Amino acid sequence: MDVTPVIGLLTALTIGLVIGLERSTHAKEHLLGVRTFTLMAVMGYLTIFLDMVLGLIVIILLIPILKGAKGHMGMTSSVALVIVFLLGIFCGFGMLIESIILGALVFLILSAKRYTHDLAEVISPDEMEGLLQFVSLIAVLLPMAYLVGDVNEYIGLGRLFDPFKIVLMIVFVSSLSFFSFLIIKISGSERGLYLSSFLAGFVNSAACTASLVEKSSKRPSLRPMAGRGIILTNTSMILKDIIIITVLSGLAVGRLLVVPVLVLILVSLLFLYRFKHGKGNISIEVQNPFAILPALKFGMLFLFISSLSHLGISYFGDHGVYAASLGGLVSTTSVSASVGLLHSTGAVSSQLAVSTVLLALALGSASKALISLSYDREVAKQIALSMFTLAVMSLFMAFMI
């Protein structure tokens, strides 16, 4: 006996049952429940054998929309019912894995309603608009970048300018930054300066440093707290870059960075005790990393550093990639992403990738003192020793790898 039809039917039943349970629990209306969704999934499955797919799809699309228009039930449940019916059809075609994955996604989307409402409460309308614009733009650019193919010897998948990798890297880095940004918004930067400073380093450590010293220049009593905050945001900058290059390059590079990173973090923690806690608090201003402008800025910088690295290798061999570390003065993340991709394609060795990232981290640490100097000389004096010590140690370890 062929059990495939039975498995397909059971899969359709399960999908309808699970989504029906979710709708029965959370939907305001109760017209559509477990039985309705389960039967609709079975109906979708049976249409494959009855050869009535087109007619039933039209009917099943019209009925919920018409009822929804009359206010008998919400549009969300109507759309979910249609999707369940279509997933039943997929099961009939034998697309079981695809149906299960899509069904799970639908369940998660329906279940996330209360969380999305909470998210809307902590994110401003402008920030939410930026997030939606970013997602919409990426939804268009990502498939386009993949389908562009090989344009010439310099542009294409795996070449000097790889559109797909550039867009994918923007998504990855922005997602990592947005997660930290979201925690800051939920916890409130006013309630926890040190936590906010640490998390802000994952978003933009340079911007966090500028925000801290700009506020402390107006309120001198906050200078000790600003100094501690800068050290913490610099520490998270180091961790963020290590995460990025390890994800891109693999554990071979990650293992080489374990000792240098632990040393830098330990030194950072020791310098934290040089500063008094101080009184008061500082509200850190961080920009939404999912807004289009910050994402485009990162993409352009990433593209520039990647191109510089490729050209350096072409003209000066492996050591030409060291030129990319100069980007650490502006964005160490761009350097880590660029070098990580170079290593993943075999263009640079593990040792060279690690050395370049450590050089960028050295410049990134030194830049914190320079940023502070432009806003508040007193804070710059307080953090100068710690930042330049970290920079020197990063330089030393870069040439010891």
C-alpha positions as CSV (number, residue, x, y, z in Angstrom):
1,M,0.0,0.0,0.0
2,D,1.3,3.5,-0.9
3,V,1.3,5.5,2.3
4,T,2.2,8.8,0.5
5,P,-1.4,10.0,0.1
6,V,-2.1,9.1,3.7
7,I,0.9,11.1,4.9
8,G,-0.2,14.0,2.7
9,L,-3.7,14.0,4.1
10,L,-2.3,13.8,7.7
11,T,0.0,16.7,7.0
12,A,-2.9,18.8,5.7
13,L,-5.0,17.9,8.7
14,T,-2.2,18.9,11.1
15,I,-1.7,22.3,9.4
16,G,-5.4,23.1,9.5
17,L,-5.7,21.9,13.1
18,V,-2.7,23.9,14.4
19,I,-3.7,27.2,12.6
20,G,-7.3,26.6,13.6
21,L,-6.4,26.3,17.2
22,E,-4.4,29.5,17.0
23,R,-7.4,31.4,15.5
24,S,-9.8,30.0,18.0
25,T,-7.6,31.1,20.9
26,H,-6.6,34.6,19.7
27,A,-9.1,35.8,17.1
28,K,-11.8,38.2,18.2
29,E,-14.4,36.5,16.0
30,H,-15.4,32.9,16.6
31,L,-17.0,32.1,13.2
32,L,-13.8,30.4,12.0
33,G,-12.5,27.8,14.4
34,V,-10.6,24.5,14.5
35,R,-13.1,22.5,12.5
36,T,-13.4,25.2,9.7
37,F,-9.6,25.4,9.2
38,T,-9.2,21.6,9.4
39,L,-11.9,21.0,6.9
40,M,-10.6,23.7,4.6
41,A,-7.2,22.1,4.6
42,V,-8.7,18.7,3.7
43,M,-10.8,20.3,1.0
44,G,-7.6,21.8,-0.5
45,Y,-6.0,18.4,-0.4
46,L,-9.0,16.6,-2.1
47,T,-9.2,19.1,-5.0
48,I,-6.1,17.6,-6.4
49,F,-7.9,14.3,-6.9
50,L,-11.3,15.9,-7.9
51,D,-9.7,18.2,-10.5
52,M,-11.6,21.2,-9.2
53,V,-8.7,23.4,-8.1
54,L,-9.4,26.5,-10.1
55,G,-13.1,26.7,-9.3
56,L,-12.7,26.1,-5.6
57,I,-9.8,28.6,-5.3
58,V,-12.1,31.3,-6.7
59,I,-14.9,30.4,-4.4
60,I,-12.7,30.1,-1.3
61,L,-11.2,33.5,-2.1
62,L,-14.5,35.3,-2.6
63,I,-16.4,34.0,0.4
64,P,-14.1,35.2,3.2
65,I,-13.5,38.5,1.5
66,L,-17.3,39.1,1.2
67,K,-17.9,38.1,4.8
68,G,-15.0,40.3,6.0
69,A,-16.5,43.2,4.1
70,K,-19.7,42.8,6.0
71,G,-17.8,42.8,9.3
72,H,-18.6,39.2,10.2
73,M,-15.0,38.3,10.6
74,G,-11.6,39.9,10.4
75,M,-9.5,40.0,7.3
76,T,-6.6,38.2,9.0
77,S,-8.7,35.1,9.6
78,S,-10.0,35.3,6.1
79,V,-6.6,35.4,4.6
80,A,-5.4,32.6,6.9
81,L,-8.3,30.4,5.7
82,V,-7.3,30.9,2.1
83,I,-3.7,30.1,2.9
84,V,-4.7,26.9,4.7
85,F,-6.7,25.9,1.7
86,L,-3.7,26.5,-0.6
87,L,-1.4,24.5,1.8
88,G,-3.8,21.6,1.5
89,I,-3.4,21.8,-2.2
90,F,0.4,21.8,-1.8
91,C,0.1,18.6,0.4
92,G,-1.9,17.0,-2.4
93,F,1.0,17.8,-4.8
94,G,3.4,16.1,-2.4
95,M,5.1,19.3,-1.3
96,L,5.0,18.2,2.3
97,I,8.2,19.9,3.6
98,E,7.3,23.2,1.9
99,S,3.8,23.0,3.3
100,I,5.0,22.4,6.8
101,I,7.5,25.3,6.7
102,L,4.9,27.7,5.3
103,G,2.4,26.5,7.8
104,A,4.8,27.1,10.6
105,L,5.5,30.6,9.3
106,V,1.8,31.4,9.1
107,F,1.4,30.2,12.7
108,L,4.2,32.3,13.9
109,I,2.9,35.4,12.1
110,L,-0.6,34.9,13.6
111,S,0.8,34.3,17.1
112,A,3.1,37.3,17.0
113,K,0.2,39.8,17.0
114,R,0.6,40.7,20.7
115,Y,4.4,41.1,20.3
116,T,4.1,43.3,17.2
117,H,1.7,45.5,19.2
118,D,4.3,45.8,22.0
119,L,6.9,46.6,19.4
120,A,4.8,49.4,18.0
121,E,4.5,50.9,21.4
122,V,8.3,51.3,21.8
123,I,9.2,52.2,18.3
124,S,8.2,55.6,17.0
125,P,6.1,56.0,13.8
126,D,9.2,57.3,11.9
127,E,11.3,54.3,13.1
128,M,8.6,51.9,12.1
129,E,8.3,53.6,8.7
130,G,12.1,53.3,8.3
131,L,11.9,49.6,9.2
132,L,9.1,48.9,6.7
133,Q,10.9,50.8,3.9
134,F,14.1,48.9,4.6
135,V,12.3,45.5,4.5
136,S,10.5,46.5,1.3
137,L,13.6,47.6,-0.4
138,I,15.6,44.5,0.6
139,A,12.7,42.3,-0.6
140,V,13.2,43.8,-4.0
141,L,17.0,44.1,-4.1
142,L,17.9,40.7,-2.7
143,P,16.4,38.6,-5.5
144,M,17.5,41.2,-8.1
145,A,21.0,41.1,-6.8
146,Y,21.1,37.3,-7.0
147,L,19.6,37.1,-10.5
148,V,21.8,39.8,-12.0
149,G,24.4,37.0,-12.8
150,D,27.8,37.7,-14.2
151,V,27.9,41.2,-15.8
152,N,31.6,41.2,-16.6
153,E,34.9,40.1,-15.0
154,Y,34.5,42.5,-12.1
155,I,30.8,42.4,-11.4
156,G,28.9,39.2,-10.6
157,L,28.6,36.5,-8.0
158,G,32.0,35.8,-6.3
159,R,33.7,38.7,-8.2
160,L,35.1,42.1,-7.2
161,F,31.6,43.7,-7.0
162,D,29.2,41.0,-5.8
163,P,25.7,42.6,-5.6
164,F,24.2,39.7,-3.8
165,K,26.8,39.5,-1.1
166,I,26.7,43.3,-0.6
167,V,22.9,43.3,0.0
168,L,23.1,40.1,2.1
169,M,25.8,41.7,4.3
170,I,23.7,44.8,4.8
171,V,20.8,42.7,6.0
172,F,23.0,40.6,8.4
173,V,24.8,43.6,10.0
174,S,21.6,45.7,10.2
175,S,19.7,42.8,11.8
176,L,22.4,42.4,14.4
177,S,22.3,46.1,15.1
178,F,18.6,46.3,15.1
179,F,18.3,43.6,17.8
180,S,20.5,45.7,20.1
181,F,18.6,48.8,19.1
182,L,15.3,47.1,20.0
183,I,16.5,46.1,23.5
184,I,17.6,49.7,24.1
185,K,14.2,51.0,23.1
186,I,12.4,48.4,25.3
187,S,14.6,48.8,28.4
188,G,14.9,52.6,28.0
189,S,18.3,54.2,27.8
190,E,17.6,56.5,30.7
191,R,17.1,53.5,33.1
192,G,20.4,51.8,32.4
193,L,23.3,53.8,31.0
194,Y,25.8,51.0,31.1
195,L,23.6,48.4,29.5
196,S,22.5,51.0,26.8
197,S,26.2,51.9,26.2
198,F,27.1,48.3,25.7
199,L,24.2,47.6,23.4
200,A,24.7,50.8,21.5
201,G,28.1,49.5,20.5
202,F,26.4,46.9,18.4
203,V,24.4,49.6,16.7
204,N,27.1,52.3,16.2
205,S,29.9,52.7,18.7
206,A,31.1,56.0,17.1
207,A,27.6,57.5,17.3
208,C,27.2,56.3,20.9
209,T,30.6,57.9,21.9
210,A,29.6,61.2,20.3
211,S,26.2,61.1,22.1
212,L,27.9,60.4,25.5
213,V,30.5,63.1,25.3
214,E,28.1,65.7,23.8
215,K,25.8,65.2,26.8
216,S,28.7,65.2,29.3
217,S,30.1,68.5,27.9
218,K,26.9,70.2,29.1
219,R,26.8,68.4,32.4
220,P,30.3,68.0,33.8
221,S,29.1,65.8,36.7
222,L,28.3,63.1,34.1
223,R,31.9,62.8,32.8
224,P,32.8,59.7,34.9
225,M,29.7,57.9,33.6
226,A,30.4,59.0,30.0
227,G,33.9,57.6,30.3
228,R,32.7,54.2,31.5
229,G,30.0,54.2,28.8
230,I,32.6,54.8,26.1
231,I,34.7,51.9,27.3
232,L,31.6,49.6,27.3
233,T,30.6,50.7,23.9
234,N,34.1,50.1,22.6
235,T,34.0,46.6,24.2
236,S,30.8,45.7,22.4
237,M,32.3,47.0,19.1
238,I,35.0,44.4,19.5
239,L,32.5,41.6,20.2
240,K,30.3,42.6,17.2
241,D,33.2,42.5,14.8
242,I,34.3,39.1,16.1
243,I,30.8,37.8,15.6
244,I,30.6,39.1,12.1
245,I,33.9,37.8,10.9
246,T,33.4,34.4,12.6
247,V,30.0,34.0,11.0
248,L,31.5,34.9,7.6
249,S,34.8,33.1,7.8
250,G,34.1,30.2,10.0
251,L,35.7,28.8,13.2
252,A,39.2,28.8,11.7
253,V,39.3,32.6,12.1
254,G,37.2,32.6,15.2
255,R,39.7,30.4,17.1
256,L,42.6,32.7,16.2
257,L,40.7,35.6,17.7
258,V,39.7,34.0,21.0
259,V,42.9,35.0,22.9
260,P,43.2,38.6,21.5
261,V,39.5,39.3,22.2
262,L,39.7,37.9,25.7
263,V,42.8,40.1,26.4
264,L,41.2,43.2,25.0
265,I,38.0,42.6,27.0
266,L,40.0,41.9,30.2
267,V,41.9,45.2,29.8
268,S,38.7,47.1,29.1
269,L,37.2,45.7,32.3
270,L,40.2,46.7,34.3
271,F,40.0,50.3,33.0
272,L,36.4,50.5,34.0
273,Y,37.4,50.6,37.6
274,R,39.3,53.8,37.0
275,F,36.1,55.7,36.7
276,K,33.7,56.7,39.5
277,H,30.1,55.8,38.9
278,G,29.0,59.4,39.2
279,K,25.5,60.7,39.7
280,G,22.6,61.2,37.3
281,N,22.1,59.5,33.9
282,I,22.6,60.0,30.2
283,S,20.0,59.3,27.6
284,I,21.9,57.8,24.6
285,E,20.6,58.7,21.2
286,V,21.0,55.9,18.6
287,Q,19.6,55.8,15.1
288,N,17.5,53.0,13.8
289,P,19.9,50.7,11.9
290,F,17.0,49.5,9.7
291,A,16.5,53.0,8.3
292,I,17.4,53.2,4.6
293,L,20.0,56.0,4.9
294,P,22.2,54.2,7.6
295,A,22.0,51.0,5.7
296,L,23.0,52.6,2.4
297,K,25.9,54.4,4.2
298,F,27.2,51.1,5.5
299,G,26.7,49.4,2.1
300,M,28.7,52.1,0.3
301,L,31.5,51.9,2.9
302,F,31.5,48.2,2.8
303,L,31.7,48.3,-1.0
304,F,34.6,50.8,-0.9
305,I,36.6,48.8,1.6
306,S,36.0,45.5,-0.3
307,S,37.1,47.2,-3.5
308,L,40.2,48.6,-1.8
309,S,41.0,45.2,-0.4
310,H,40.7,43.5,-3.9
311,L,42.8,46.2,-5.5
312,G,45.4,46.0,-2.7
313,I,45.7,42.2,-3.3
314,S,46.0,42.7,-7.1
315,Y,48.9,45.2,-6.8
316,F,50.6,44.4,-3.5
317,G,49.7,40.7,-2.9
318,D,48.3,39.5,0.4
319,H,49.8,42.4,2.4
320,G,47.8,44.9,0.2
321,V,44.7,43.9,2.2
322,Y,46.2,45.8,5.2
323,A,45.0,49.0,3.6
324,A,41.4,47.9,4.4
325,S,42.2,48.3,8.1
326,L,42.2,52.1,7.6
327,G,38.4,51.8,7.4
328,G,38.5,51.2,11.2
329,L,38.7,54.9,11.7
330,V,35.2,55.1,10.3
331,S,33.6,51.7,10.7
332,T,35.4,48.6,12.0
333,T,32.3,46.6,11.1
334,S,32.8,47.3,7.4
335,V,36.4,46.1,7.7
336,S,35.4,42.9,9.5
337,A,32.6,42.2,6.9
338,S,34.9,42.9,3.9
339,V,37.8,40.8,5.2
340,G,35.4,38.0,6.3
341,L,34.0,37.7,2.8
342,L,37.5,37.8,1.3
343,H,38.5,34.9,3.5
344,S,35.3,33.0,2.7
345,T,36.3,33.1,-1.0
346,G,39.9,32.0,-0.3
347,A,41.4,35.4,-1.2
348,V,43.2,35.9,2.1
349,S,44.5,33.5,4.7
350,S,43.1,33.2,8.3
351,Q,46.2,34.8,9.8
352,L,45.9,37.8,7.4
353,A,42.2,38.2,8.0
354,V,42.7,38.2,11.8
355,S,45.6,40.7,11.6
356,T,43.6,43.1,9.5
357,V,40.7,43.0,11.8
358,L,42.9,43.6,14.8
359,L,44.5,46.6,13.1
360,A,41.0,48.0,12.4
361,L,40.0,47.5,16.0
362,A,43.1,49.4,17.1
363,L,42.1,52.3,14.9
364,G,38.5,52.0,16.1
365,S,39.6,52.3,19.7
366,A,41.9,55.2,19.0
367,S,39.0,57.0,17.2
368,K,37.0,57.0,20.4
369,A,39.5,59.3,22.0
370,L,39.6,61.5,18.9
371,I,35.8,61.8,18.9
372,S,35.7,62.6,22.6
373,L,38.4,65.3,22.0
374,S,36.1,67.1,19.6
375,Y,33.3,67.4,22.1
376,D,34.8,67.3,25.6
377,R,38.5,67.5,26.3
378,E,38.1,66.4,29.9
379,V,36.4,63.1,28.9
380,A,39.0,62.7,26.2
381,K,41.7,62.9,28.9
382,Q,39.9,60.4,31.0
383,I,39.7,57.7,28.3
384,A,42.9,58.5,26.4
385,L,45.0,56.0,28.4
386,S,42.5,53.2,28.1
387,M,41.7,53.7,24.4
388,F,45.4,54.0,23.3
389,T,46.4,51.1,25.5
390,L,43.8,49.0,23.7
391,A,45.0,50.3,20.4
392,V,48.6,49.5,21.1
393,M,47.7,46.0,22.3
394,S,45.6,45.4,19.2
395,L,48.5,46.5,17.0
396,F,50.9,44.2,18.9
397,M,48.7,41.2,18.7
398,A,48.0,41.9,15.0
399,F,51.7,41.4,14.2
400,M,52.1,38.5,16.6
401,I,49.4,36.3,14.9
